[in-house]
Amino acid sequence: MASFQGSKKPPAATTVFFGANDAAFEGRTSERQHVPVEEYKDNLRRTVHHLKECSSPMLVVLIIPPAVDEEGRMQYAKSVYGEKAMEQPERTNKMSGVYASQCVELARELGLPSINLWAKMQETEGWQKKFLSDGLHLTAFPP
């Protein structure tokens, strides 16, 4: 049996939360993070298979990548980089949705539970500012 950070007992459950960075566009400021959507889905599949090989009873939950607020990304970039800020968003909500749909599809294919952040976030009015600190990263809720 594989070791899990020095423990011989594997976790009962694991979440897998990939995709927000993978959905960056090629040819734009965050292109080094880009992973083609087919490769993204295959990487998720391989990650799940690896976890299940390590512990077949482990519950694996896929967390669907979150929505993206392009305007928030642009505002953030301008606040940090000024005139050197990107002129086009390096990610869009539409492209994030493509990655989200692949993650949902894989969860169904593998019979895994999933949490669809991309869809759920957008059900809330004002989700862009309520859930995202910079148009991409999730906002910490105040205590």
SETI-907405 format. One record per residue (C-alpha): residue number from 0; residue in three letters; y, x, z. Coordinates in nm, 4 decimals. Example, Ala and Ser with C-alpha at 12.3 -4.5 7.8 and 13.67 -1.06 7.14 Angstrom:
residues 2
   resi   resn          y          x          z
      0    ALA    -0.4500     1.2300     0.7800
      1    SER    -0.1060     1.3670     0.7140
This chain:
residues 143
   resi   resn          y          x          z
      0    MET     0.0000     0.0000     0.0000
      1    ALA     0.3499     0.1204    -0.0791
      2    SER     0.5866     0.2161     0.1999
      3    PHE     0.9011     0.0074     0.2489
      4    GLN     1.1636     0.2407     0.3967
      5    GLY     0.9128     0.3975     0.6319
      6    SER     0.7482     0.0696     0.7347
      7    LYS     0.3877    -0.0043     0.6459
      8    LYS     0.4557    -0.3772     0.6577
      9    PRO     0.6378    -0.5112     0.3494
     10    PRO     0.9181    -0.7639     0.3844
     11    ALA     0.8195    -1.1305     0.3701
     12    ALA     1.0930    -1.1990     0.1155
     13    THR     1.3165    -1.0034    -0.1206
     14    THR     1.6180    -1.1065    -0.3256
     15    VAL     1.6960    -0.9520    -0.6621
     16    PHE     2.0620    -0.9765    -0.7646
     17    PHE     2.1391    -0.7974    -1.0935
     18    GLY     2.3535    -0.8847    -1.3920
     19    ALA     2.7253    -0.8849    -1.3114
     20    ASN     2.7669    -0.5203    -1.4165
     21    ASP     2.5041    -0.5375    -1.6911
     22    ALA     2.7143    -0.8013    -1.8727
     23    ALA     3.0036    -0.5597    -1.9346
     24    PHE     3.0974    -0.5328    -2.3024
     25    GLU     3.0323    -0.2243    -2.5093
     26    GLY     3.3504    -0.0586    -2.6337
     27    ARG     3.5594    -0.1679    -2.3362
     28    THR     3.6563    -0.0025    -2.0077
     29    SER     3.3279    -0.0674    -1.8224
     30    GLU     3.0925    -0.0052    -2.1129
     31    ARG     2.8940     0.2545    -1.9150
     32    GLN     2.7604    -0.0379    -1.7088
     33    HIS     2.6501    -0.2378    -2.0140
     34    VAL     2.2807    -0.3177    -2.0459
     35    PRO     2.1695    -0.5157    -2.3531
     36    VAL     2.0605    -0.8659    -2.2510
     37    GLU     1.6987    -0.8176    -2.3659
     38    GLU     1.6741    -0.4954    -2.1647
     39    TYR     1.8354    -0.6706    -1.8654
     40    LYS     1.5689    -0.9428    -1.8711
     41    ASP     1.2915    -0.6848    -1.9114
     42    ASN     1.4330    -0.4806    -1.6197
     43    LEU     1.4298    -0.7923    -1.4005
     44    ARG     1.0716    -0.8683    -1.5038
     45    ARG     0.9628    -0.5120    -1.4267
     46    THR     1.1399    -0.5217    -1.0884
     47    VAL     0.9617    -0.8443    -0.9935
     48    HIS     0.6246    -0.7100    -1.1096
     49    HIS     0.6786    -0.3914    -0.9086
     50    LEU     0.7625    -0.5890    -0.5941
     51    LYS     0.4576    -0.8105    -0.6423
     52    GLU     0.2365    -0.5041    -0.6968
     53    CYS     0.3616    -0.3677    -0.3657
     54    SER     0.2988    -0.6973    -0.1871
     55    SER     0.1539    -0.9951    -0.3729
     56    PRO     0.2420    -1.2511    -0.1008
     57    MET     0.6065    -1.1362    -0.0903
     58    LEU     0.8515    -1.4125    -0.1809
     59    VAL     1.0835    -1.2871    -0.4552
     60    VAL     1.4023    -1.4866    -0.5141
     61    LEU     1.6207    -1.4185    -0.8164
     62    ILE     1.9939    -1.4564    -0.7576
     63    ILE     2.1635    -1.5490    -1.0824
     64    PRO     2.4708    -1.3345    -1.1627
     65    PRO     2.8023    -1.4909    -1.0600
     66    ALA     3.0677    -1.6382    -1.2844
     67    VAL     3.3524    -1.4125    -1.4000
     68    ASP     3.7241    -1.4927    -1.3992
     69    GLU     3.8736    -1.2976    -1.6897
     70    GLU     4.2315    -1.3680    -1.5824
     71    GLY     4.1543    -1.2413    -1.2327
     72    ARG     3.9992    -0.9250    -1.3791
     73    MET     4.3084    -0.8625    -1.5899
     74    GLN     4.5451    -0.9203    -1.2954
     75    TYR     4.3411    -0.6870    -1.0775
     76    ALA     4.3391    -0.4151    -1.3442
     77    LYS     4.7166    -0.4404    -1.3865
     78    SER     4.7694    -0.4176    -1.0100
     79    VAL     4.5595    -0.0993    -0.9913
     80    TYR     4.6285     0.0749    -1.3245
     81    GLY     4.9688    -0.0633    -1.4275
     82    GLU     5.0444     0.0046    -1.7942
     83    LYS     4.7123     0.1870    -1.8354
     84    ALA     4.5204    -0.1312    -1.7540
     85    MET     4.2739    -0.2719    -2.0023
     86    GLU     4.4118    -0.4969    -2.2730
     87    GLN     4.0943    -0.7037    -2.3065
     88    PRO     3.8639    -0.8113    -2.0244
     89    GLU     3.5589    -0.5900    -1.9903
     90    ARG     3.3535    -0.8988    -1.9010
     91    THR     3.3841    -1.2686    -1.9779
     92    ASN     3.2432    -1.5751    -1.8115
     93    LYS     3.0795    -1.6721    -2.1393
     94    MET     2.8886    -1.3422    -2.1587
     95    SER     2.8042    -1.3593    -1.7892
     96    GLY     2.6571    -1.7008    -1.8691
     97    VAL     2.4288    -1.5444    -2.1308
     98    TYR     2.2894    -1.3061    -1.8681
     99    ALA     2.2716    -1.5895    -1.6153
    100    SER     2.0666    -1.8030    -1.8549
    101    GLN     1.8210    -1.5173    -1.9098
    102    CYS     1.7763    -1.4798    -1.5343
    103    VAL     1.7208    -1.8568    -1.4941
    104    GLU     1.4709    -1.8488    -1.7806
    105    LEU     1.2815    -1.5575    -1.6260
    106    ALA     1.2653    -1.7301    -1.2874
    107    ARG     1.1087    -2.0323    -1.4584
    108    GLU     0.8672    -1.8161    -1.6603
    109    LEU     0.7482    -1.6366    -1.3477
    110    GLY     0.7529    -1.9437    -1.1215
    111    LEU     1.0085    -1.7870    -0.8878
    112    PRO     1.2790    -1.9607    -0.6873
    113    SER     1.6337    -1.8782    -0.7893
    114    ILE     1.9887    -1.9326    -0.6705
    115    ASN     2.2173    -2.0087    -0.9621
    116    LEU     2.5500    -1.8617    -0.8510
    117    TRP     2.6924    -1.8772    -1.2024
    118    ALA     2.6546    -2.2561    -1.2213
    119    LYS     2.7157    -2.3399    -0.8541
    120    MET     3.0393    -2.1431    -0.8289
    121    GLN     3.1890    -2.3320    -1.1196
    122    GLU     3.1214    -2.6687    -0.9552
    123    THR     3.3996    -2.5918    -0.7049
    124    GLU     3.7608    -2.6515    -0.8022
    125    GLY     3.9566    -2.3264    -0.7896
    126    TRP     3.6360    -2.1197    -0.7821
    127    GLN     3.8131    -1.8255    -0.9469
    128    LYS     4.0293    -1.7479    -0.6452
    129    LYS     3.8075    -1.9029    -0.3808
    130    PHE     3.4966    -1.6964    -0.4559
    131    LEU     3.6157    -1.3837    -0.6387
    132    SER     3.8425    -1.1157    -0.4940
    133    ASP     3.9184    -0.9492    -0.8290
    134    GLY     3.7674    -1.1791    -1.0860
    135    LEU     3.4225    -1.0209    -1.0462
    136    HIS     3.3338    -0.9298    -0.6880
    137    LEU     3.2509    -1.1968    -0.4358
    138    THR     3.5162    -1.2647    -0.1747
    139    ALA     3.4291    -1.2254     0.1922
    140    PHE     3.4822    -1.5496     0.3766
    141    PRO     3.7083    -1.5223     0.6810
    142    PRO     3.5345    -1.5665     1.0171
